Amino acid sequence: MSALICGSMAYDTIMVFHDKFKNHILPEKVHMINVSFLVPMIRREFGGCAGNIAYNLKLLGETPTIMASVGHDFEPYTQWLNHCHISSEYIKTFDDHYTGQAYITTDEDDNQITAFHPGAMNSSHENSVPENIGISLGIVSPDGKEGMQLHAKQFAEQGIPFIFDPGQGMPMFNGDELLEFLDLATYATFNDYESELMQNCTGLTLDQIAERVDALVVTMGGNGSKIFAKGQCIEIPSAKAKELSDPTGCGDAYRAGLIYGIMNELDWESTGRIASLLGSIKIEHHGTQNHSFTMESFKKRYEESFGRSF
């Protein structure tokens, strides 16, 4: 059994601004903003939501399957996936497009400004959820709009439970479209900002959103996360990070933890803590796929962080 990870594959160009954005953005001038940030540090990394989630899920010993659309420049990423023993069988290449490109600038408060070129992502609807390959769980993460809608419907038609994870793709959808995702999905996950957008767009409260799915997960960075399930709100503490190096990809790491917990039928208290610890391990490293661990060391750190085992 495996998880099908639908979403973006991208090259991340990550830049670090050694100051705070708020010191250079004048609130009274946001209607005519013109700013430039000096970024002496720059890195190019493998990224994209699907790639990041799959990488973290593989570290946990699972067998993730990626379904994504990429461009003619994807070969270096293919080599990396092969090195990580992650299948690229359902990654479709479009020779007339680039792979998605993210340009991310992070300040000293871990705020981020991102520019994203979707490239081949816009052709994601030309990929279909495969049948009869042992998929036990799916996730619809940020991707091309038509692709996200199509894949959600295909998961539902095949009776495969899936997580709706719109992320930074949420502005592509209106309220009715977001409600349709909730009607199809088994689980939904947002960060705290996205949860506010979801409420504004749909007119629903968090409790009302939670009533439409088996579980609603809202992450709040260093303040932990909340899981709304079976009429309860479960508070998940954050795991203490050894250092705060780079927040890029922490949400994807968290989502890999959710997938692991659901696939292994763990309770939500354990699932949320596994997800939290994955996010903390990720933030200690630059880039989204440069951290590693053994399951033995992960379980030991889990016990040290939360005083319990799973």
Backbone as numpy.savetxt, mean C-alpha at the origin, in Angstrom:
# Nx Ny Nz CAx CAy CAz Cx Cy Cz
-2.03 -21.93 -1.92 -2.88 -20.74 -1.92 -2.00 -19.50 -1.92
-2.44 -18.47 -2.60 -1.62 -17.27 -2.67 -2.51 -16.04 -2.68
-1.88 -14.88 -2.50 -2.57 -13.61 -2.58 -2.26 -12.97 -3.92
-3.28 -12.42 -4.59 -3.09 -11.70 -5.84 -3.03 -10.21 -5.52
-1.89 -9.61 -5.83 -1.66 -8.21 -5.51 -1.85 -7.38 -6.77
-2.97 -6.68 -6.87 -3.25 -5.82 -8.02 -2.88 -4.38 -7.66
-2.07 -3.76 -8.49 -1.68 -2.38 -8.20 -0.51 -1.94 -9.05
0.07 -0.85 -8.65 1.13 -0.23 -9.44 2.48 -0.89 -9.24
3.28 -0.87 -10.29 4.71 -1.17 -10.23 5.39 0.11 -10.71
6.39 0.55 -9.99 6.97 1.85 -10.34 8.42 1.93 -9.92
9.12 2.83 -10.55 10.44 3.24 -10.09 10.26 4.49 -9.25
10.79 4.47 -8.04 10.68 5.61 -7.13 11.96 6.42 -7.14
11.85 7.69 -7.45 12.97 8.61 -7.28 12.70 9.37 -5.99
13.50 9.09 -4.97 13.25 9.60 -3.62 14.26 10.67 -3.27
13.75 11.83 -2.88 14.60 12.97 -2.54 14.30 13.42 -1.11
15.33 13.88 -0.42 15.18 14.31 0.97 15.49 15.79 1.08
14.50 16.54 1.60 14.65 17.98 1.80 15.02 18.21 3.26
16.21 18.77 3.51 16.70 18.94 4.88 16.13 20.19 5.54
14.83 20.25 5.59 14.11 21.34 6.23 12.66 20.91 6.29
11.78 21.84 6.60 10.35 21.54 6.68 9.60 22.33 5.63
8.70 21.64 4.92 7.93 22.31 3.88 7.21 23.55 4.42
6.71 23.45 5.64 5.91 24.53 6.20 6.71 25.82 6.36
8.03 25.70 6.42 8.86 26.90 6.53 9.01 27.64 5.21
8.54 27.04 4.13 8.76 27.62 2.81 7.47 27.80 2.01
6.37 27.41 2.60 5.07 27.58 1.94 4.26 28.61 2.71
3.93 29.70 2.07 3.16 30.76 2.71 1.67 30.48 2.54
0.96 30.23 3.65 -0.46 29.87 3.55 -1.29 30.87 2.76
-0.97 32.17 2.90 -1.77 33.18 2.20 -1.46 33.25 0.72
-0.44 32.47 0.27 -0.05 32.50 -1.14 -0.22 31.14 -1.83
-0.99 30.25 -1.22 -1.11 28.92 -1.81 -1.82 28.94 -3.15
-2.56 30.01 -3.44 -3.25 30.10 -4.72 -2.30 30.46 -5.85
-1.07 30.83 -5.51 -0.08 31.18 -6.54 1.30 30.66 -6.12
1.30 29.40 -5.70 2.50 28.82 -5.11 3.62 28.65 -6.16
4.83 28.97 -5.73 6.01 28.83 -6.59 7.21 28.58 -5.68
7.50 27.30 -5.43 8.54 26.96 -4.48 9.56 26.02 -5.12
10.75 26.01 -4.58 11.80 25.11 -5.03 12.51 24.57 -3.79
12.71 23.25 -3.76 13.34 22.62 -2.61 14.69 22.03 -3.02
15.74 22.42 -2.34 17.06 21.87 -2.58 17.14 20.48 -1.96
17.44 19.47 -2.77 17.45 18.08 -2.29 18.83 17.45 -2.57
19.76 17.57 -1.63 21.11 17.04 -1.85 21.17 15.52 -1.87
20.13 14.87 -1.35 20.10 13.39 -1.35 19.05 12.90 -2.33
19.42 11.94 -3.19 18.47 11.39 -4.16 18.81 9.92 -4.38
17.77 9.09 -4.50 17.95 7.66 -4.74 16.88 7.19 -5.73
17.20 6.17 -6.49 16.22 5.53 -7.36 16.01 4.11 -6.87
14.76 3.78 -6.57 14.45 2.51 -5.94 13.34 1.78 -6.71
13.23 0.48 -6.47 12.09 -0.28 -6.95 10.91 0.03 -6.03
9.74 0.30 -6.62 8.59 0.65 -5.80 7.28 0.28 -6.47
6.27 1.09 -6.19 4.91 0.78 -6.62 4.21 -0.04 -5.56
2.92 0.22 -5.36 2.19 -0.44 -4.27 2.22 -1.96 -4.39
1.99 -2.49 -5.59 1.95 -3.94 -5.75 3.31 -4.55 -5.45
4.36 -3.93 -5.97 5.71 -4.45 -5.73 6.08 -4.42 -4.26
5.75 -3.30 -3.60 6.09 -3.17 -2.18 5.32 -4.16 -1.32
4.04 -4.31 -1.58 3.23 -5.24 -0.79 3.73 -6.66 -0.98
3.99 -7.03 -2.23 4.46 -8.38 -2.52 5.81 -8.65 -1.86
6.70 -7.68 -1.89 8.02 -7.85 -1.28 7.89 -8.15 0.21
7.07 -7.37 0.91 6.89 -7.58 2.35 6.19 -8.90 2.65
5.23 -9.27 1.83 4.52 -10.53 2.05 5.45 -11.71 1.84
6.36 -11.58 0.90 7.35 -12.64 0.67 8.27 -12.80 1.88
8.65 -11.68 2.51 9.47 -11.74 3.70 8.79 -12.53 4.82
7.47 -12.49 4.83 6.70 -13.22 5.85 6.48 -14.68 5.48
7.07 -15.10 4.36 7.00 -16.51 4.00 5.83 -16.91 3.14
5.06 -15.94 2.67 3.91 -16.25 1.81 4.32 -16.23 0.34
3.37 -16.57 -0.54 3.63 -16.63 -1.98 2.76 -15.60 -2.70
3.22 -14.36 -2.77 2.42 -13.34 -3.44 2.50 -13.46 -4.96
1.41 -13.14 -5.63 1.37 -13.08 -7.08 0.99 -11.67 -7.48
1.84 -11.02 -8.27 1.60 -9.64 -8.69 0.85 -9.63 -10.02
-0.19 -8.78 -10.11 -0.82 -8.51 -11.40 -0.72 -7.01 -11.65
0.01 -6.64 -12.69 0.26 -5.22 -12.94 0.59 -4.99 -14.40
0.59 -3.72 -14.79 0.94 -3.32 -16.16 2.18 -2.45 -16.10
3.18 -2.79 -16.93 4.46 -2.09 -16.88 4.90 -1.70 -18.29
5.99 -0.91 -18.35 6.47 -0.43 -19.63 7.72 -1.12 -20.13
8.26 -0.58 -21.21 9.41 -1.20 -21.88 10.70 -1.15 -21.06
10.69 -0.34 -19.99 11.90 -0.16 -19.17 11.89 -1.03 -17.92
11.06 -2.10 -17.91 10.84 -2.86 -16.68 11.89 -3.93 -16.41
12.76 -4.24 -17.35 13.66 -5.37 -17.21 14.47 -5.37 -15.90
15.06 -4.24 -15.46 15.79 -4.27 -14.19 14.91 -4.71 -13.02
13.64 -4.30 -13.04 12.71 -4.68 -11.98 12.41 -6.18 -12.06
12.27 -6.70 -13.28 12.06 -8.14 -13.45 13.19 -8.94 -12.82
14.40 -8.48 -13.05 15.57 -9.16 -12.48 15.52 -9.12 -10.95
15.08 -8.01 -10.38 14.96 -7.91 -8.93 13.90 -8.87 -8.39
12.75 -8.95 -9.08 11.69 -9.87 -8.65 12.19 -11.32 -8.71
12.93 -11.65 -9.76 13.49 -13.00 -9.86 14.44 -13.27 -8.70
15.25 -12.27 -8.36 16.18 -12.41 -7.23 15.42 -12.66 -5.93
14.25 -12.04 -5.80 13.43 -12.18 -4.59 12.50 -13.39 -4.65
12.53 -14.11 -5.75 11.67 -15.29 -5.96 10.19 -14.91 -5.91
9.87 -13.79 -6.57 8.49 -13.34 -6.70 8.09 -13.45 -8.17
7.02 -14.13 -8.43 6.59 -14.39 -9.81 6.18 -13.10 -10.53
6.55 -13.00 -11.80 6.10 -11.88 -12.64 5.20 -12.39 -13.76
4.64 -13.59 -13.59 3.85 -14.23 -14.64 2.67 -13.37 -15.09
2.05 -12.66 -14.16 0.85 -11.90 -14.51 1.13 -10.39 -14.59
2.39 -10.05 -14.81 2.77 -8.67 -15.08 2.83 -8.49 -16.59
2.02 -7.58 -17.11 1.91 -7.41 -18.56 2.72 -6.19 -19.01
3.52 -6.37 -20.05 4.39 -5.31 -20.55 3.77 -4.62 -21.77
3.80 -3.29 -21.76 3.34 -2.47 -22.88 4.54 -1.71 -23.42
4.98 -2.09 -24.61 6.23 -1.57 -25.15 6.17 -0.09 -25.52
4.98 0.47 -25.65 4.88 1.89 -26.02 4.70 2.79 -24.81
4.92 2.26 -23.61 4.79 3.06 -22.39 6.02 2.88 -21.50
6.20 3.83 -20.60 7.15 3.67 -19.51 6.45 2.96 -18.35
7.22 2.33 -17.51 6.71 1.87 -16.22 6.39 3.11 -15.39
5.46 2.99 -14.45 5.12 4.11 -13.58 6.36 4.72 -12.93
6.33 6.03 -12.75 7.47 6.75 -12.17 6.95 7.66 -11.05
7.50 7.49 -9.85 7.13 8.34 -8.72 8.32 9.21 -8.32
8.07 10.48 -8.14 9.10 11.42 -7.69 8.65 11.96 -6.34
9.34 11.53 -5.29 8.89 11.75 -3.91 9.90 12.61 -3.17
9.42 13.72 -2.62 10.27 14.57 -1.79 9.75 14.52 -0.36
10.63 14.18 0.58 10.27 14.05 1.99 11.00 15.11 2.80
10.27 15.76 3.74 10.92 16.77 4.58 11.25 16.18 5.96
11.75 17.02 6.85 12.21 16.54 8.16 11.06 16.11 9.07
9.82 16.48 8.73 8.66 16.05 9.49 8.01 14.80 8.90
8.69 14.20 7.92 8.18 13.03 7.19 6.95 13.36 6.36
6.72 14.65 6.08 5.71 15.03 5.10 6.26 14.73 3.72
5.37 14.41 2.78 5.83 14.08 1.44 5.05 14.83 0.37
5.76 15.22 -0.66 5.16 15.77 -1.88 5.55 14.83 -3.00
4.55 14.28 -3.70 4.81 13.26 -4.71 4.23 13.67 -6.06
5.01 13.48 -7.09 4.52 13.59 -8.47 4.60 12.20 -9.07
3.54 11.78 -9.75 3.50 10.40 -10.25 3.09 10.38 -11.71
3.91 9.73 -12.52 3.58 9.48 -13.92 3.10 8.04 -14.05
1.83 7.80 -14.39 1.29 6.44 -14.36 1.84 5.53 -15.44
2.19 6.07 -16.61 2.71 5.23 -17.67 1.78 4.08 -18.01
2.32 2.87 -18.00 1.55 1.68 -18.39 0.41 1.36 -17.43
0.41 1.97 -16.25 -0.69 1.74 -15.30 -2.04 2.02 -15.93
-2.10 3.01 -16.83 -3.37 3.37 -17.43 -3.93 2.27 -18.32
-3.14 1.24 -18.58 -3.61 0.10 -19.37 -3.89 -1.11 -18.49
-4.00 -0.89 -17.18 -4.18 -2.02 -16.26 -5.48 -2.78 -16.51
-6.46 -2.13 -17.13 -7.73 -2.81 -17.41 -7.58 -3.88 -18.49
-6.43 -3.92 -19.17 -6.18 -4.95 -20.17 -5.64 -6.23 -19.52
-5.50 -6.22 -18.22 -5.15 -7.39 -17.43 -6.41 -7.87 -16.70
-6.58 -9.16 -16.58 -7.75 -9.71 -15.89 -7.33 -10.62 -14.75
-8.12 -10.64 -13.71 -7.86 -11.54 -12.58 -7.91 -12.98 -13.08
-6.80 -13.73 -12.97 -6.78 -15.11 -13.47 -7.70 -16.01 -12.66
-8.18 -17.04 -13.30 -9.09 -17.98 -12.65 -8.37 -19.29 -12.34
-8.81 -19.92 -11.25 -8.37 -21.28 -10.91 -6.86 -21.42 -10.74
-6.24 -20.44 -10.09 -4.80 -20.58 -9.80 -4.56 -20.58 -8.28
-5.61 -20.81 -7.51 -5.45 -20.95 -6.06 -5.34 -19.63 -5.32
-5.99 -18.59 -5.80 -5.96 -17.30 -5.11 -6.93 -17.35 -3.93
-6.43 -17.11 -2.73 -7.29 -17.13 -1.55 -7.68 -15.74 -1.09
-6.94 -14.71 -1.53 -7.21 -13.34 -1.12 -6.62 -12.40 -2.16
-7.32 -11.30 -2.39 -6.82 -10.29 -3.32 -6.76 -8.93 -2.66
-6.08 -8.02 -3.32 -6.08 -6.62 -2.89 -6.10 -5.75 -4.14
-6.94 -4.74 -4.13 -7.00 -3.75 -5.20 -6.37 -2.48 -4.66
-5.13 -2.25 -5.03 -4.37 -1.08 -4.60 -4.31 -0.06 -5.73
-3.75 1.13 -5.50 -3.71 2.17 -6.53 -3.17 1.66 -7.86
-3.92 1.94 -8.92 -3.63 1.45 -10.26 -4.39 2.35 -11.23
-4.48 1.98 -12.50 -5.33 2.72 -13.41 -6.78 2.64 -12.97
-7.54 3.70 -13.19 -8.92 3.75 -12.69 -9.76 2.60 -13.21
-9.77 2.40 -14.53 -10.59 1.33 -15.10 -10.13 -0.04 -14.59
-8.82 -0.19 -14.44 -8.31 -1.46 -13.95 -8.77 -1.76 -12.53
-8.73 -0.76 -11.66 -9.18 -0.96 -10.28 -10.65 -1.38 -10.24
-11.48 -0.70 -11.04 -12.90 -1.03 -11.06 -13.14 -2.44 -11.60
-12.43 -2.77 -12.69 -12.60 -4.09 -13.31 -12.14 -5.20 -12.38
-10.99 -5.03 -11.77 -10.44 -6.10 -10.93 -11.29 -6.32 -9.68
-11.86 -5.25 -9.13 -12.76 -5.41 -7.99 -13.97 -6.25 -8.38
-14.53 -5.98 -9.55 -15.68 -6.75 -10.01 -15.30 -8.20 -10.27
-14.12 -8.42 -10.83 -13.70 -9.78 -11.14 -13.44 -10.59 -9.87
-12.86 -9.96 -8.86 -12.69 -10.65 -7.58 -14.05 -11.07 -7.04
-15.00 -10.13 -7.05 -16.33 -10.42 -6.51 -17.03 -11.52 -7.31
-16.91 -11.48 -8.64 -17.55 -12.48 -9.49 -16.99 -13.87 -9.24
-15.68 -13.95 -8.92 -15.05 -15.24 -8.65 -15.17 -15.67 -7.20
-15.81 -14.84 -6.39 -15.99 -15.18 -4.97 -14.70 -15.12 -4.18
-13.75 -14.30 -4.64 -12.47 -14.16 -3.94 -12.54 -12.94 -3.03
-12.38 -13.10 -1.73 -12.39 -11.94 -0.84 -11.21 -11.03 -1.18
-11.44 -9.71 -1.06 -10.34 -8.79 -1.37 -10.40 -7.54 -0.52
-9.24 -6.89 -0.44 -9.08 -5.64 0.30 -9.16 -4.48 -0.68
-9.98 -3.50 -0.39 -10.01 -2.27 -1.18 -9.05 -1.27 -0.54
-8.03 -0.90 -1.29 -6.95 -0.04 -0.79 -6.68 1.07 -1.82
-7.54 2.10 -1.87 -7.41 3.11 -2.92 -6.20 4.01 -2.80
-5.70 4.23 -1.57 -4.51 5.05 -1.37 -4.60 6.39 -2.06
-3.50 6.78 -2.70 -3.44 8.08 -3.36 -4.26 8.10 -4.66
-4.84 6.95 -5.03 -5.71 6.92 -6.21 -7.15 7.32 -5.91
-7.46 7.58 -4.64 -8.83 7.88 -4.27 -9.44 9.06 -5.02
-8.70 10.15 -5.28 -9.31 11.28 -5.99 -9.82 10.96 -7.39
-9.45 9.81 -7.95 -9.96 9.43 -9.28 -11.44 9.09 -9.25
-11.98 8.81 -8.07 -13.33 8.26 -7.98 -14.28 9.24 -7.30
-15.54 9.23 -7.76 -16.56 10.02 -7.08 -17.20 9.17 -5.98
-18.14 9.77 -5.26 -18.74 9.09 -4.12 -19.43 7.79 -4.48
-20.21 7.80 -5.58 -20.92 6.59 -5.99 -19.96 5.46 -6.36
-18.87 5.83 -7.03 -17.88 4.82 -7.41 -17.20 4.22 -6.19
-16.92 5.05 -5.20 -16.32 4.54 -3.98 -17.28 3.63 -3.22
-18.55 3.98 -3.22 -19.54 3.12 -2.57 -19.65 1.76 -3.26
-19.50 1.77 -4.59 -19.55 0.50 -5.31 -18.38 -0.39 -4.91
-17.20 0.19 -4.73 -16.06 -0.59 -4.24 -16.38 -1.22 -2.90
-16.98 -0.45 -1.99 -17.31 -0.98 -0.67 -18.30 -2.12 -0.76
-19.24 -2.03 -1.69 -20.23 -3.09 -1.85 -19.59 -4.38 -2.36
-18.50 -4.26 -3.12 -17.84 -5.43 -3.68 -16.78 -6.01 -2.74
-16.14 -5.14 -1.97 -14.98 -5.54 -1.17 -15.37 -6.29 0.09
-14.41 -7.05 0.60 -14.56 -7.73 1.89 -13.96 -6.90 3.01
-12.86 -6.21 2.70 -12.15 -5.37 3.66 -11.79 -4.05 2.98
-11.57 -3.02 3.80 -11.13 -1.73 3.26 -10.07 -1.15 4.19
-9.09 -0.48 3.62 -8.05 0.13 4.44 -7.67 1.50 3.89
-7.52 2.46 4.81 -7.14 3.83 4.46 -6.18 4.35 5.53
-5.38 5.36 5.18 -4.71 6.09 6.25 -5.67 7.15 6.77
-5.27 7.89 7.79 -6.23 8.80 8.43 -6.69 9.90 7.47
-5.79 10.39 6.62 -6.18 11.42 5.66 -7.16 10.86 4.63
-6.86 9.66 4.13 -7.74 9.02 3.15 -9.10 8.70 3.74
-9.13 8.37 5.02 -10.41 8.07 5.66 -11.30 9.31 5.71
-10.67 10.49 5.92 -11.43 11.74 5.88 -11.97 12.00 4.48
-11.14 11.78 3.46 -11.59 11.95 2.09 -12.75 11.01 1.79
-12.63 9.77 2.25 -13.68 8.78 2.01 -14.99 9.22 2.63
-14.93 9.74 3.84 -16.14 10.20 4.50 -16.74 11.40 3.77
-15.88 12.32 3.33 -16.37 13.51 2.62 -17.01 13.14 1.28
-16.39 12.19 0.58 -16.88 11.82 -0.75 -18.16 10.99 -0.71
-18.29 10.14 0.31 -19.45 9.23 0.36 -20.55 9.73 1.27
-20.24 10.66 2.18 -21.23 11.11 3.15 -21.44 10.13 4.28
-20.60 9.10 4.36 -20.73 8.10 5.42 -19.74 8.37 6.54
-20.10 7.98 7.75 -19.16 8.01 8.87 -18.29 6.75 8.82
-17.24 6.71 9.63 -16.42 5.51 9.68 -17.22 4.29 10.11
-18.11 4.48 11.08 -18.93 3.36 11.53 -19.83 2.85 10.41
-20.35 3.76 9.61 -21.21 3.36 8.49 -20.40 2.66 7.39
-19.19 3.14 7.16 -18.32 2.46 6.19 -18.01 1.06 6.68
-17.72 0.94 7.97 -17.37 -0.36 8.55 -18.52 -1.36 8.43
-19.76 -0.88 8.44 -20.91 -1.77 8.33 -20.99 -2.44 6.96
-20.33 -1.85 5.96 -20.41 -2.37 4.59 -19.35 -3.43 4.29
-18.38 -3.59 5.16 -17.30 -4.56 4.95 -17.10 -5.39 6.21
-16.35 -6.46 6.07 -16.07 -7.32 7.24 -15.13 -6.61 8.22
-14.25 -5.77 7.68 -13.34 -5.01 8.56 -12.88 -3.77 7.83
-12.79 -2.68 8.57 -12.27 -1.41 8.07 -11.03 -1.08 8.89
-9.92 -0.80 8.21 -8.66 -0.50 8.87 -8.26 0.94 8.56
-7.95 1.70 9.61 -7.49 3.08 9.45 -6.15 3.22 10.15
-5.11 3.56 9.39 -3.78 3.72 9.96 -3.53 5.19 10.30
-2.75 5.42 11.36 -2.51 6.77 11.83 -1.03 7.01 12.11
-0.17 6.42 11.29 1.26 6.63 11.45 1.76 6.19 12.82
2.51 7.08 13.47 3.08 6.78 14.77 2.05 6.63 15.87
0.81 7.01 15.60 -0.26 6.88 16.60 -0.98 5.54 16.52
-0.45 4.62 15.74 -1.05 3.29 15.65 -2.12 3.20 14.58
-3.07 2.33 14.80 -4.14 2.13 13.82 -5.39 1.65 14.53
-6.50 1.69 13.81 -7.78 1.22 14.33 -8.38 0.23 13.35
-8.92 -0.85 13.88 -9.60 -1.83 13.06 -11.05 -1.94 13.53
-11.96 -1.60 12.66 -13.39 -1.67 12.95 -13.90 -3.01 12.41
-14.33 -3.88 13.30 -14.80 -5.20 12.89 -15.84 -5.71 13.88
-16.91 -6.28 13.36 -17.97 -6.89 14.18 -18.48 -5.92 15.24
-18.65 -4.67 14.85 -19.21 -3.68 15.75 -18.26 -3.16 16.80
-16.99 -3.54 16.72 -16.00 -3.09 17.67 -14.93 -2.25 16.99
-14.28 -1.41 17.77 -13.12 -0.66 17.29 -11.90 -1.15 18.07
-11.01 -1.83 17.39 -9.83 -2.40 18.03 -8.66 -1.45 17.86
-8.07 -1.01 18.96 -6.94 -0.09 18.93 -5.64 -0.89 18.80
-4.88 -0.59 17.77 -3.61 -1.27 17.53 -2.47 -0.29 17.81
-1.60 -0.60 18.75 -0.49 0.32 19.04 0.57 0.25 17.94
1.32 1.32 17.80 2.44 1.29 16.85 3.61 0.57 17.49
4.41 -0.07 16.67 5.64 -0.71 17.16 6.75 0.32 17.13
7.54 0.38 18.17 8.60 1.38 18.24 9.68 1.08 17.21
10.00 2.07 16.40 11.06 1.93 15.40 12.40 2.30 16.02
13.46 1.64 15.59 14.80 1.93 16.09 15.29 3.28 15.59
14.87 3.65 14.38 15.18 4.97 13.84 14.17 5.29 12.74
14.01 6.57 12.46 13.07 7.00 11.44 13.85 7.45 10.21
14.05 6.53 9.27 14.88 6.82 8.10 14.07 7.29 6.91
12.95 6.62 6.61 12.22 6.92 5.37 10.81 6.34 5.47
9.77 7.19 5.45 8.41 6.68 5.59 7.83 6.11 4.30
8.53 6.30 3.18 7.99 5.83 1.90 7.79 4.32 1.92
6.58 3.87 1.63 6.29 2.44 1.58 5.83 1.82 2.87
5.75 2.61 3.94 5.32 2.03 5.23 3.88 1.53 5.16
3.02 2.27 4.45 1.64 1.84 4.31 1.53 0.52 3.56
2.36 0.34 2.54 2.36 -0.91 1.79 2.82 -2.07 2.66
3.85 -1.82 3.49 4.32 -2.86 4.41 3.20 -3.25 5.37
2.49 -2.24 5.89 1.37 -2.51 6.79 0.33 -3.39 6.11
0.02 -3.10 4.87 -1.00 -3.86 4.15 -0.57 -5.31 3.92
0.73 -5.51 3.72 1.23 -6.89 3.61 0.96 -7.65 4.91
1.11 -6.97 6.05 0.81 -7.59 7.32 -0.66 -7.96 7.45
-1.53 -7.08 6.96 -2.96 -7.40 6.97 -3.24 -8.65 6.16
-2.65 -8.71 4.97 -2.87 -9.88 4.10 -2.39 -11.15 4.79
-1.22 -11.08 5.41 -0.68 -12.25 6.11 -1.64 -12.71 7.20
-2.11 -11.78 8.00 -3.01 -12.15 9.10 -4.31 -12.75 8.62
-4.88 -12.16 7.57 -6.15 -12.67 7.03 -5.95 -14.06 6.43
-4.87 -14.24 5.66 -4.62 -15.54 5.03 -4.39 -16.64 6.05
-3.82 -16.27 7.18 -3.52 -17.26 8.22 -4.58 -17.31 9.31
-5.70 -16.62 9.08 -6.86 -16.65 9.97 -6.50 -16.25 11.39
-5.66 -15.24 11.52 -5.31 -14.71 12.84 -6.38 -13.73 13.30
-6.45 -13.48 14.61 -7.39 -12.48 15.10 -6.89 -11.08 14.73
-7.80 -10.11 14.81 -7.45 -8.76 14.36 -6.40 -8.11 15.25
-6.39 -8.45 16.54 -5.37 -7.89 17.43 -3.97 -8.30 16.97
-3.80 -9.57 16.60 -2.51 -10.05 16.12 -2.21 -9.53 14.73
-3.20 -9.56 13.86 -3.01 -9.09 12.47 -2.57 -7.64 12.45
-3.23 -6.79 13.22 -2.87 -5.38 13.26 -1.47 -5.16 13.79
-1.07 -5.93 14.78 0.27 -5.77 15.36 1.36 -6.25 14.39
1.08 -7.32 13.67 2.04 -7.77 12.65 2.21 -6.67 11.59
1.09 -6.09 11.17 1.14 -5.03 10.18 1.90 -3.82 10.71
1.65 -3.47 11.97 2.32 -2.34 12.59 3.83 -2.55 12.66
4.24 -3.76 13.05 5.67 -4.05 13.15 6.34 -4.01 11.78
5.66 -4.50 10.77 6.22 -4.44 9.41 6.46 -2.99 8.99
5.50 -2.12 9.28 5.67 -0.72 8.95 6.84 -0.10 9.69
7.04 -0.47 10.95 8.16 0.06 11.73 9.50 -0.43 11.21
9.56 -1.70 10.83 10.81 -2.22 10.26 11.13 -1.49 8.96
10.12 -1.25 8.14 10.33 -0.56 6.87 10.86 0.85 7.07
10.29 1.59 8.04 10.66 2.99 8.22 12.11 3.14 8.68
12.71 2.07 9.17 14.10 2.10 9.62 15.09 2.06 8.45
14.58 1.83 7.24 15.43 1.66 6.07 15.02 2.63 4.96
16.00 3.09 4.20 15.71 3.91 3.03 15.17 3.03 1.91
14.26 3.60 1.13 13.66 2.83 0.06 12.56 1.92 0.57
11.87 1.28 -0.36 10.70 0.49 0.02 10.95 -1.02 0.03
12.08 -1.45 -0.55 12.35 -2.88 -0.63 13.81 -3.20 -0.28
14.32 -2.51 0.73 15.71 -2.72 1.14 15.85 -3.36 2.52
14.75 -3.61 3.20 14.79 -4.24 4.51 14.62 -5.75 4.35
15.08 -6.50 5.34 14.92 -7.95 5.32 14.96 -8.48 6.75
14.44 -9.68 6.92 14.45 -10.33 8.22 14.09 -11.80 8.04
14.36 -12.60 9.04 13.87 -13.98 9.07 12.59 -14.01 9.90
11.77 -15.03 9.71 10.56 -15.12 10.50 10.89 -15.31 11.98
11.99 -15.99 12.26 12.40 -16.17 13.65 12.69 -14.82 14.30
13.45 -13.96 13.61 13.77 -12.66 14.18 12.53 -11.77 14.25
11.62 -11.92 13.26 10.40 -11.12 13.26 9.53 -11.48 14.47
9.37 -12.77 14.73 8.54 -13.20 15.85 9.16 -12.78 17.19
10.48 -12.80 17.25 11.15 -12.37 18.47 10.91 -10.88 18.71
11.03 -10.08 17.66 10.81 -8.64 17.81 9.33 -8.35 18.11
8.44 -9.16 17.55 7.01 -9.01 17.84 6.78 -9.17 19.35
7.37 -10.20 19.93 7.22 -10.42 21.37 7.81 -9.28 22.18
8.97 -8.78 21.73 9.61 -7.66 22.44 8.76 -6.40 22.34
8.08 -6.21 21.21 7.31 -4.99 20.98 5.97 -5.00 21.71
5.34 -6.18 21.74 3.96 -6.23 22.22 3.74 -7.14 23.43
4.79 -7.84 23.88 4.65 -8.69 25.05 3.75 -9.87 24.84
3.67 -10.34 23.61 2.84 -11.47 23.28 3.38 -12.10 22.01
2.91 -13.30 21.65 3.34 -13.99 20.45 2.14 -14.20 19.54
2.42 -14.65 18.33 1.33 -14.98 17.41 1.59 -16.33 16.77
